[in-house]
Amino acid sequence: MAVNHVTFDMRRGEIFGVLGPNGSGKSTLIRVLSTLMIPDTGYVKVFGHDVTHDEMIVKRMISRVSVDAAFFKKLSPLENLLYGARLYGIMGAVAERKAVEILKRLGLKPSTFTQPMEEMSRGMQQKVAIARAFLTSPILLLLDEPTTGLDPRSKREVRSFVEELRDTHDATILITTHDMEEAEALCDRVAVMHEGRIVAMDTPQKLKTTLPADEWIAGRAPTLEDVFMSLTGSTLVNRDELEPEIELE
């Protein structure tokens, strides 16, 4: 799904959520922000740097986690992290100390640090992908459905570490998710995407106040999921035009 006339900004230190049905353009948006796709028209700036003209500068500022993260499957989590650290100029004992600290923080047992990735569950591999992104302490972290496949305890550990990264490094974090509880608990603001467009954007609390009274369910207050269902329905339409305008302050 292409994204079409998407315009928004993110503030330094903000956790910004993007919700949308499958095929709504969330992953495409992440690819554009991470310089993996070039917009046909419009512009995307990351802290003043254009993702098209200043690609290498932008790449040094960001880390990305996706549900289809790739690894050297014969190598262990620690070896994969140390390899990634070298690409960012983090070497030797410093790299190993940071890698071990993050793996422990995300709930991996030391006995798994040297286990081949191919022997690990999908959820464990996802934790390693998240650890690899956190390793470089990016100022922009792009998380594309990062907790998919994780159990409730692991989800909580990831959320806690995301907040810690924001608080300790003043990082800006964009997260796409299907988990309404996660979005409400973690995000300062949320954008709802549908058919390649942003159809609503505000804080989770303010979005819940926009639900029409005739769509309320008797006996309880509106939820973010109610708003999501009201805005998106169930129809997905393919679009061809890619025209994002995005800026991080």
VEXLUMMI-256296 format. One line per 5 residues: their letters; for each residue x negated, y, z of N, C-alpha, C, O. Coordinates in steps of 0.001 Angstrom, whole numbers. Each point is the difference from the previous one (the first is absolute). Example, Ala and Ser with C-alpha at 12.3 -4.5 7.8 and 13.67 -1.06 7.14 Angstrom:
2
AS) -13190/-5690/7800/890/1190/0/-900/1200/0/-1036/-19/665 | 1386/1069/-1385/-820/1190/60/770/1090/730/-509/1108/169
END
This chain:
249
MAVNH) -843/-1194/0/843/1194/0/-877/1243/0/-875/148/853 | 1109/754/-1817/-687/1283/-18/627/931/1024/1159/-168/381 | -1940/1157/64/568/1029/861/293/1226/-844/-728/295/-948 | 1779/410/1285/543/1030/-870/307/1263/803/881/-2/860 | -1620/1090/-1150/222/1281/670/-63/-133/1525/864/509/715
VTFDM) -1888/-1191/-237/-199/-151/1441/-825/1169/512/-1119/220/-464 | 1657/528/1410/-691/1160/553/57/-54/1525/1085/-29/580 | -2238/16/63/-43/74/1459/-1417/352/433/-939/-89/-790 | 794/486/2042/-1330/218/560/-96/-740/1330/1006/-308/640 | -2233/39/-251/-256/-604/1303/-981/883/749/-878/626/-595
RRGEI) 1039/-586/1896/-836/853/831/-1096/-814/672/173/-1189/267 | -1294/1833/2/-1102/-682/677/490/-538/1344/628/720/777 | -922/-1984/-515/394/-620/1248/1416/-534/26/477/-428/1051 | 207/443/-2187/1390/-466/-63/66/-1465/-422/-794/-458/-822 | 1748/-264/1392/345/-1334/-489/1279/151/-815/1058/329/537
FGVLG) -1169/-572/-1829/1086/261/-952/471/-1330/-577/-792/-741/-582 | 2067/440/740/543/-1260/-477/725/138/-1320/638/1019/-265 | -736/-2046/-562/755/-65/-1255/817/-1287/11/-548/-1101/27 | 1870/1264/-49/919/-1131/-27/623/-99/-1380/194/1009/-678 | 115/-2221/268/672/-176/-1284/201/-1464/-308/-747/-843/497
PNGSG) 1752/517/-1317/202/-1393/-400/-1183/-491/-825/-825/796/-448 | 744/-2100/252/-996/-543/-925/190/635/-1369/1122/89/-500 | -2225/355/-108/82/598/-1324/348/1469/-15/280/555/-1062 | -289/98/2228/390/1413/44/-1143/946/-326/233/1194/-186 | -1477/-1698/110/-1138/848/-345/-988/220/1125/-947/770/-156
KSTLI) 1146/-1436/1297/-880/224/1153/-1444/-392/-292/-923/769/269 | 731/-1957/-816/-1366/-464/-278/-646/807/-1119/-1208/235/21 | 2004/191/-994/-523/875/-1058/-510/1299/599/-1060/493/-387 | 1809/61/1326/-411/1230/672/-1338/-188/705/-872/866/-78 | 707/-1992/766/-1266/-298/674/-1140/-82/-1010/-1091/510/255
RVLST) 1332/-1143/-1391/-1053/-145/-1019/-414/1356/-561/-1181/224/-268 | 2130/672/91/-334/1341/-487/-825/745/1043/-1015/612/-332 | 1442/-662/1583/-726/686/1065/-1419/-532/169/-908/746/367 | 720/-2031/-634/-1317/-612/202/-854/-3/-1263/-1028/-676/-45 | 1432/1411/-967/-720/204/-1274/7/-1236/-891/-733/-40/-989
LMIPD) 1539/-969/1312/53/-1201/-835/880/193/-1228/-109/-758/-964 | 977/1761/987/821/360/-1150/-97/1500/-218/-73/772/957 | 71/-366/-2209/-74/1420/-342/1399/493/-354/654/-594/-857 | -177/1663/1494/1332/511/-339/45/549/-1422/-948/639/-455 | 2054/-890/-242/167/534/-1355/101/1518/24/-592/683/-836
TGYVK) 1338/-163/1792/147/1443/177/28/288/1492/-2/-922/815 | 28/2205/-456/-12/367/1399/-1392/-114/590/-979/-165/-729 | 887/254/2061/-1311/-67/639/121/-635/1381/1068/-16/612 | -2188/-499/-150/-117/-533/1356/-1298/532/581/-1064/-177/-593 | 1142/829/1748/-1192/512/662/-121/-603/1391/978/-85/742
VFGHD) -2184/-328/-403/-302/-540/1321/-953/967/685/-1180/73/-343 | 1700/666/1312/-777/1018/699/-707/932/-985/-1184/304/147 | 1938/140/-1150/-495/965/-966/-701/-584/-1204/-355/740/-918 | 141/-2052/892/-721/-641/-1099/970/-758/-901/768/-840/469 | -811/1140/-1753/876/-638/-976/-431/-1452/-219/-1183/-270/-209
VTHDE) 2143/-669/256/-359/-1416/-112/-513/-359/-1388/-669/-1019/-166 | 974/1840/-826/-472/-264/-1359/-1384/590/-232/-883/-680/-524 | 683/1941/911/-1256/687/-284/-1066/-226/1073/-1194/106/-281 | 1621/-416/1510/-949/-199/1104/117/-1419/542/33/-208/1212 | 27/-755/-2109/304/-1379/377/-952/-554/1054/457/-593/976
MIVKR) -1764/769/-1143/-964/-589/928/66/661/1376/-175/-671/1017 | 423/1971/-981/146/687/1287/1206/-549/745/-70/-271/1198 | 1179/108/-1918/1224/-523/611/-220/-1421/510/440/-340/1098 | -1117/-487/-1889/-220/-1393/404/-779/-101/1303/226/-916/792 | -1147/1858/-565/-778/-37/1238/837/403/1216/-393/-264/1136
MISRV) 1541/899/-1369/860/455/1093/1030/-1038/432/556/98/1094 | -297/-1093/-1942/1160/-856/214/-380/-1469/208/-1079/-449/-387 | 1992/-270/1004/-13/-1461/0/1418/-453/-300/967/698/304 | -855/-1883/-906/1311/-501/-426/161/-1452/420/-924/-806/-117 | 2102/493/604/356/-1379/323/1265/-340/-763/974/750/47
SVDAA) -978/-1877/-754/1195/-429/-721/301/-1451/331/-836/-715/552 | 2047/291/-899/392/-1382/285/-768/-995/-860/-14/-1195/295 | -627/1683/-1364/-753/-897/-888/-1507/231/126/-734/-103/-982 | 282/416/2199/-1415/292/233/-874/-1172/-431/342/-1161/224 | -1480/1481/-849/-917/-1027/-513/-1208/-139/927/-469/974/590
FFKKL) -17/-2199/-479/-1168/-288/832/-927/-963/-728/357/-579/-1026 | -1555/422/1581/-857/-1121/-361/437/-1156/894/-377/-63/1170 | 1164/-839/-1717/673/-1016/812/-968/-987/645/323/-602/1024 | -1504/430/-1610/-979/-919/588/-727/632/1187/-611/-699/808 | 685/2025/-714/-665/700/1093/937/129/1193/1211/-182/-122
SPLEN) -1785/495/1265/764/161/1234/541/1426/116/-408/872/-767 | 1323/-617/1717/448/1372/237/-1159/955/281/-46/1102/-547 | -886/-1524/1395/-1126/869/339/-851/291/-1230/-415/1141/-203 | 150/-2141/-612/-799/203/-1211/716/917/-984/-639/839/-636 | 1949/-985/504/758/879/-889/-50/1445/485/-140/923/-803
LLYGA) 254/-727/2107/-43/1359/541/-1387/619/-149/-121/1180/-327 | -927/-1972/565/-1359/527/-135/-308/365/-1445/-697/980/-266 | 1220/-1774/-671/-175/326/-1418/703/1317/-319/-569/866/-665 | 1809/-717/1140/725/1246/-229/-689/1191/638/-16/1090/-571 | -560/-1294/1762/-690/1088/691/-1195/494/-806/-250/1204/-61
RLYGI) -491/-2122/-557/-1174/389/-792/396/893/-1171/-751/901/-375 | 1922/-1146/-202/455/828/-1121/215/1448/422/-66/911/-825 | 324/-704/2115/207/1350/529/-1224/506/753/71/1023/682 | -1192/-1731/-801/-1235/462/610/-111/-271/1485/-843/595/671 | 1680/-1487/-136/-83/-374/1416/-789/-1306/75/418/-1015/-557
MGAVA) -1541/1042/1238/-938/-1118/-103/-312/-620/1361/265/586/1049 | -840/-1795/-1102/-637/-648/1135/857/-153/1236/1178/-350/-68 | -1814/626/1220/644/-212/1294/1221/888/184/967/-399/650 | -1007/1598/-1217/1147/913/114/1219/-603/-679/1100/13/554 | -1299/-542/-1758/1099/-616/-742/552/-1207/747/1215/-166/105
ERKAV) -2107/-678/416/460/-1210/690/748/346/1279/1013/-623/317 | -1505/1611/415/680/398/1235/1410/502/-294/953/-376/682 | -825/1229/-1702/1319/527/-345/921/-1103/-496/1179/-34/353 | -1714/-874/-1175/818/-1080/-555/536/-903/1108/1186/-330/14 | -2049/-67/908/415/-872/1102/1028/704/881/989/-605/413
EILKR) -1225/1870/-131/918/771/842/1398/66/-618/999/-180/697 | -932/437/-2003/1301/129/-665/702/-1349/-99/1208/-83/222 | -1942/-968/-551/609/-1329/-80/594/-406/1350/1097/-555/55 | -1818/831/1024/528/-301/1332/1224/855/301/986/-479/559 | -1064/1741/-935/1111/932/280/1279/-432/-697/1097/255/497
LGLKP) -1232/-911/-1650/1163/-462/-749/435/-1407/401/875/-589/-635 | -1482/56/1683/473/-1254/562/-639/-1258/-545/466/-1096/310 | -1529/1210/-1119/-677/-1205/-486/-929/-549/1081/-675/762/692 | 643/-2068/-553/-885/-638/961/-1415/-77/-569/-170/-200/-1203 | -855/358/2058/-1387/-69/-485/-304/-1265/-794/-843/19/-897
STFTQ) 1521/-1118/1219/-253/-1254/-716/406/69/-1465/-459/-806/-809 | 1324/1772/455/441/130/-1398/-898/929/-807/122/60/-1224 | -1026/667/1888/-810/992/-706/-865/-632/-1085/-286/630/-1018 | -127/-1874/1237/-890/-671/-957/702/-1112/-776/-647/-797/-678 | 1955/750/781/794/-1001/-724/234/457/-1434/311/1173/-208
PMEEM) -446/-2044/-795/256/415/-1389/1418/555/-162/948/-547/563 | -805/1617/-1323/1298/629/-205/1012/-967/-598/1188/79/313 | -1642/-989/-1169/919/-918/-672/672/-963/970/1001/-626/-348 | -1533/498/1552/585/-885/1000/968/733/926/568/-609/907 | -378/1902/-1127/826/804/892/1394/195/-584/193/-52/-1214
SRGMQ) 772/278/2097/1374/248/-432/99/1354/-693/-894/840/106 | 2002/-649/-815/206/1274/-696/51/1162/989/-529/1080/-267 | 1171/-1314/1411/70/1051/1004/-1363/378/539/-279/1180/215 | -577/-2173/7/-1353/273/480/-814/731/-1059/-770/905/319 | 939/-1295/-1573/-696/694/-1084/444/1459/-79/-806/886/-283
QKVAI) 2095/-643/535/501/1371/-26/-640/833/1108/-292/1179/-196 | 78/-1784/1344/-686/706/1082/-1420/388/-405/-465/1093/322 | -218/-1985/-1025/-1362/298/-454/23/1146/-1008/-890/850/6 | 1904/-823/-869/130/1104/-961/169/1325/726/-589/1008/-390 | 1389/-1011/1443/210/1216/784/-1291/394/714/-350/1179/51
ARAFL) -354/-2164/498/-1272/275/672/-1001/625/-964/-722/928/366 | 677/-1429/-1582/-932/530/-1002/308/1462/-313/-915/802/-190 | 2197/-454/136/374/1390/-267/-349/909/1171/-437/1132/-203 | 626/-1620/1426/-297/803/1183/-1500/199/203/-417/955/655 | -386/-1847/-1210/-1439/-28/256/-679/1325/-328/-936/405/691
TSPIL) 1399/271/-1737/-666/1220/-460/573/1264/622/-421/1101/-353 | 1383/-1238/1280/646/1149/646/418/1048/-1030/-449/1144/78 | 1299/-1510/-1043/381/925/-1070/831/1156/532/658/-126/1033 | -688/1262/-1741/874/1103/393/1355/-109/-696/949/685/382 | -854/-1541/-1400/1292/-349/-589/68/-1515/-119/-796/-613/-711
LLLDE) 1745/19/1409/179/-1448/-18/1320/-317/-690/1054/483/412 | -1115/-1297/-1464/1177/-377/-778/335/-1452/314/-772/-903/-323 | 1903/684/942/401/-1335/435/1245/-423/-768/1090/516/245 | -1252/-1446/-1166/1104/-473/-835/570/-1286/608/-522/-1093/-220 | 1606/1250/991/643/-1116/694/-1022/-813/804/-130/-1207/-207
PTTGL) -591/1859/1119/-1138/-648/663/377/-1123/954/-814/-889/249 | 2036/910/294/349/-1015/997/809/-1152/-586/510/-839/742 | -387/791/-2076/673/-1128/-641/-726/-1302/340/-1214/-106/-175 | 1954/-869/655/-596/-1294/328/-558/-99/1401/-515/-1049/386 | 607/2134/392/-530/-34/1361/1100/-333/1003/1161/353/-203
DPRSK) -1533/-1030/1282/958/-293/1063/220/1259/839/-774/950/-114 | 1819/-920/960/316/1220/760/-1158/536/833/-201/1214/59 | -567/-2095/587/-1136/468/803/-1047/667/-882/-537/1051/352 | 248/-1657/-1494/-995/563/-913/473/1338/-552/-799/924/-154 | 2088/-813/-144/543/1274/-470/-220/1089/1036/-383/1121/-334
REVRS) 626/-1459/1588/-175/984/1068/-1470/415/117/-296/1176/215 | -618/-2130/-356/-1432/309/66/-409/927/-1139/-784/928/204 | 1312/-1174/-1400/-326/851/-1143/544/1406/215/-700/982/-243 | 1950/-881/701/595/1320/245/-823/786/1015/-261/1190/-181 | -141/-1868/1244/-781/656/1042/-1326/512/-548/-442/1094/349
FVEEL) -192/-1889/-1211/-1293/404/-548/155/1133/-1005/-873/862/-97 | 1972/-854/-652/273/1108/-919/121/1304/786/-570/1019/-390 | 1307/-1053/1485/155/1204/824/-1337/424/602/-295/1191/99 | -510/-2174/301/-1317/297/569/-906/665/-1035/-720/946/319 | 757/-1440/-1558/-807/594/-1065/429/1435/-250/-842/881/-175
RDTHD) 2150/-643/158/508/1360/-183/-464/919/1127/-434/1126/-244 | 530/-1617/1480/-301/838/1155/-1495/266/162/-390/1095/405 | -452/-2085/-716/-1437/152/243/-739/633/-1170/-1038/631/199 | 1553/-787/-1419/-700/506/-1181/801/1051/-767/-422/448/-1066 | 1585/-50/1611/855/979/-677/305/-446/-1426/72/816/-919
ATILI) 106/-2123/753/245/-556/-1334/1445/223/-419/910/35/828 | -722/114/-2131/1332/36/-594/307/-1394/-530/-836/-615/-662 | 2023/122/950/330/-1384/-340/1318/-46/-752/1018/500/478 | -1044/-1104/-1656/1223/-256/-763/266/-1493/37/-872/-809/-320 | 2084/454/712/346/-1409/133/1300/-289/-738/1008/669/230
TTHDM) -1025/-1662/-1118/1237/-467/-613/442/-1250/754/-822/-833/383 | 2122/715/-178/486/-1118/801/1463/-275/-284/744/879/-436 | -340/-2135/696/1411/-375/-1/533/-86/1427/1189/-236/213 | -2063/426/749/347/-187/1405/493/1325/574/-801/891/287 | 2112/-759/-121/580/1257/477/-441/315/1427/-240/1159/337
EEAEA) 135/-2186/494/-450/206/1373/-1430/536/15/-332/891/782 | -502/-1439/-1647/-1383/451/-107/-59/1460/-433/-749/793/570 | 1536/-443/-1574/8/1375/-498/463/970/1075/-575/1075/169 | 1619/-1463/555/544/896/1019/-960/173/1167/-118/1092/555 | -572/-2172/-181/-907/58/1144/-1305/709/-326/-601/624/875
LCDRV) 155/-713/-2127/-1359/406/-349/-80/1338/-727/-972/735/171 | 1973/-411/-975/-142/1096/-967/508/1338/530/1056/78/626 | -1834/972/-893/437/1359/312/1088/449/-963/979/629/402 | -1159/-957/-1676/1017/271/-1024/125/-1214/-909/-918/-813/-113 | 2072/712/-528/278/-1125/-885/600/523/-1297/872/869/13
AVMHE) -1351/-1411/-1140/616/258/-1305/666/-1287/-465/-576/-1082/117 | 1786/1201/-642/712/-1154/-546/-69/79/-1517/441/982/-596 | -1000/-2027/-35/-107/-50/-1459/1062/-925/-577/331/-1036/577 | 195/1440/-1737/974/-826/-714/-122/301/-1483/77/1155/-418 | -268/-2198/-370/-99/137/-1455/-1090/996/-399/176/788/-929
GRIVA) -1303/-834/1642/-1149/823/-347/25/1417/521/-924/770/-261 | 1971/-407/998/121/1365/515/90/-3/1521/403/-991/609 | -784/2112/-5/255/196/1426/1398/580/141/285/1083/-511 | 590/-1810/1208/1395/435/132/280/633/1355/1054/610/184 | -1968/-739/765/147/654/1301/-1353/9/690/-820/-895/-204
MDTPQ) 593/1925/1029/-1276/89/723/188/858/1242/443/1144/-97 | -775/-1685/1256/97/742/1259/-524/-892/1116/-502/-1094/-258 | 619/1558/1494/-335/-858/1125/1046/-1109/92/1130/185/-451 | -1488/-1338/1029/999/-1064/138/1260/458/726/1109/-356/-396 | -1275/1140/1452/1165/457/756/909/892/-834/1222/-140/47
KLKTT) -1810/1055/-808/818/903/-815/658/-735/-1159/1122/329/-386 | -1807/-1320/-171/617/-777/-1080/1259/-699/490/979/-108/-737 | -1000/-370/1982/1168/-712/524/1210/916/149/1139/-465/-20 | -1384/1760/171/1127/932/131/659/302/-1340/1067/611/-40 | -1698/-1036/-1067/564/290/-1325/1006/-1048/-460/658/191/-1023
LPADE) -526/-1291/1754/928/-1050/-425/1434/507/88/420/458/1063 | 346/-530/-2159/1395/465/24/808/-715/1078/-185/-1192/244 | 1077/1931/391/776/-551/1113/807/-1227/-402/211/-903/809 | 246/872/-2076/823/-1141/-421/-822/-1276/-206/562/-1061/-272 | -1913/1163/403/-852/-1179/-129/-541/-478/1346/-768/-960/61
WIAGR) 1172/1631/1013/-434/-435/1326/641/-1339/337/1128/-279/-407 | -1844/-536/1144/539/-1265/488/479/210/1428/-749/470/856 | 2002/-822/-611/614/252/1302/-797/-656/1119/-457/-1137/-118 | 304/1882/1203/-629/-566/1184/-1482/252/126/-596/-370/1011 | -33/1001/-2020/-1430/285/125/-374/1210/-838/710/378/-932
APTLE) -1837/219/1283/-505/1150/-748/-621/-461/-1315/-399/-1158/-116 | 309/2054/-883/-630/-363/-1276/-1457/-401/198/-687/532/872 | 228/-1464/-1681/-1393/-429/22/-681/426/-1294/657/402/-961 | -1980/-496/951/-741/315/-1216/363/-974/-1114/19/369/-1175 | 268/-1607/1545/421/-978/-1003/1333/393/-632/186/-187/-1203
DVFMS) 748/728/1994/1274/471/-545/-242/1088/-1046/607/-8/-1071 | -1500/940/1396/-316/1090/-931/-633/-553/-1265/353/401/-1109 | -1294/-1330/1283/-681/-616/-1140/1003/-665/-939/-55/212/-1211 | 966/-1009/1753/983/-694/-822/937/982/-688/393/-213/-1147 | -35/1280/1837/881/1003/-588/-658/706/-1180/655/298/-999
LTGST) -1953/-32/1120/-709/758/-1035/-407/-846/-1200/-58/501/-1124 | -223/-1771/1356/-584/-811/-1071/960/-988/-637/-189/-371/-1158 | 1207/-62/1874/885/-1009/-570/-786/-1246/-360/-863/-441/759 | 1167/-131/-1931/-692/-1236/-389/-415/-21/-1453/-542/-1003/-464 | 781/2091/-280/-300/2/-1427/-1394/548/-246/-350/1057/525
LVNRD) -456/-1766/-1323/-1331/453/-380/-21/296/-1486/439/-825/-801 | -946/1999/419/-37/404/-1399/-1436/288/-382/-682/747/702 | 201/-1320/-1801/-1361/261/-454/-109/1392/-599/894/460/-710 | -2021/210/1013/-268/1311/-582/-1403/-13/-585/-869/-744/454 | 657/1583/-1474/-1276/-3/-707/-892/1172/373/-1216/-63/-181
ELEPE) 1813/1137/704/-771/1226/196/-698/-8/1346/614/-325/1017 | -1885/679/-1001/-792/82/1219/-429/1442/180/-872/481/-724 | 1470/215/1674/-294/1420/142/-39/397/1470/913/662/493 | -1982/-1071/213/-68/330/1410/-609/1376/243/-859/454/-755 | 1313/198/1812/-630/1221/482/-130/-163/1505/975/133/740
IELE) -2184/-421/-303/-223/-361/1391/-1217/764/493/-999/115/-709 | 1086/406/1927/-1156/712/536/-121/-259/1487/995/6/724 | -2219/-233/-273/-290/-160/1411/-667/1260/495/-939/504/-615 | 1426/-2/1723/-550/1230/559/-1111/-322/995/-591/910/582
END
